[in-house]
Amino acid sequence: MDIEIFRNYCLAKKGVEESFPFGEQTLVFKVMGKMFALTGLEHEEFTVNLKCDPELSAEWRASYPAVQPGYHMSKLHWNTVHFESELEDDFLREMIDISYDLVVKGLRKKDREILENL
């Protein structure tokens, strides 16, 4: 999956916005103001940090060399995923979906209700 497909997939999700809160080289995707995906644009290799359930993170890291502990993030809750690897696009989309869903689940009830009505 290339960066344009990744970007379009993220932006197609309900309530998502893209921004550059850490400078012009770090593209961040947020749902209702909460980050669920980010990527550094200055790197040669396309990697994405995605939120993940800790147990699932451990399983994926053990099974896939392209999934590593989150770079500059909580190693318990975030993975850095090498998108230009052997991982299938369907699996990458699943990882994005899980990250998005975890963030939505953690939103305040009021924000979830707003999101549902978008």
C-alpha positions in Angstrom: 0.0 0.0 0.0 1.4 3.4 -0.9 1.0 6.6 0.9 -1.8 8.0 -1.3 -3.9 4.8 -0.8 -3.2 5.0 2.9 -4.2 8.6 3.1 -7.4 8.2 1.1 -8.4 5.1 3.2 -7.9 7.1 6.4 -9.8 10.2 5.2 -12.7 8.1 4.1 -13.4 7.2 7.7 -16.1 9.1 9.6 -14.9 12.2 11.5 -11.3 12.0 10.3 -9.0 14.9 9.6 -5.4 15.2 8.6 -3.0 17.6 10.2 0.7 18.4 10.8 0.8 19.1 14.6 4.4 18.0 14.9 5.8 19.9 11.9 5.5 19.6 8.1 7.2 16.2 8.0 4.8 14.3 10.2 1.3 13.6 8.7 -1.2 12.8 11.4 -4.7 11.4 11.1 -7.2 12.1 13.9 -10.8 11.1 14.6 -12.6 13.7 16.7 -9.3 15.3 17.6 -7.6 12.1 18.8 -4.7 10.6 16.9 -5.0 7.1 15.4 -2.3 7.1 12.6 0.8 9.0 11.8 3.6 8.8 9.3 6.9 10.6 8.8 7.2 12.0 5.3 10.9 12.5 5.4 11.8 8.8 5.6 12.7 6.8 2.5 10.7 3.8 3.8 7.0 4.3 4.3 6.1 3.4 7.9 3.0 4.2 9.9 2.4 4.3 13.6 -0.9 2.7 14.5 -2.6 2.1 17.8 -3.2 -1.5 18.8 -4.4 -3.7 21.6 -1.4 -4.8 23.7 -2.0 -8.5 23.3 -2.5 -8.2 19.6 0.6 -6.0 19.3 2.7 -8.7 20.9 1.2 -11.4 18.6 1.8 -9.3 15.4 5.3 -8.3 16.4 6.2 -12.0 17.0 4.7 -13.0 13.7 5.7 -10.2 11.3 9.1 -8.6 11.1 7.4 -5.6 9.5 5.5 -4.8 12.7 7.7 -3.3 15.4 7.2 -1.4 18.7 5.9 2.2 18.1 8.7 4.6 17.2 8.6 7.5 19.7 5.3 6.2 21.0 4.0 4.0 23.9 5.5 0.6 23.0 2.6 -1.0 24.7 -0.2 0.6 22.7 1.4 1.6 19.4 3.1 -0.3 16.5 5.3 1.0 13.7 4.2 -0.8 10.6 6.4 -1.0 7.5 3.8 -0.6 4.7 6.3 -1.4 1.9 6.7 -5.0 3.1 5.3 -8.4 2.7 2.1 -7.5 4.5 -1.0 -7.7 2.4 -3.1 -4.6 1.8 -6.2 -6.2 3.5 -4.1 -6.8 6.6 -2.9 -3.2 6.6 -6.4 -1.9 6.2 -7.4 -4.2 9.2 -4.6 -2.6 11.2 -5.8 0.9 10.4 -9.4 -0.1 11.2 -8.4 -1.5 14.6 -6.4 1.7 15.4 -9.4 3.9 14.4 -11.9 1.7 16.4 -9.7 1.8 19.5 -9.6 5.6 19.4 -13.3 5.9 18.8 -14.0 3.5 21.7 -12.0 5.7 24.0 -13.8 8.9 23.0 -16.2 10.6 25.4 -19.8 9.5 25.0 -20.7 12.9 23.7 -18.0 12.8 21.0 -19.1 9.3 20.0 -22.6 10.5 19.6 -21.5 13.4 17.5 -19.4 11.0 15.3 -22.4 8.7 14.8 -24.4 11.6 13.5 -21.9 12.8 10.9 
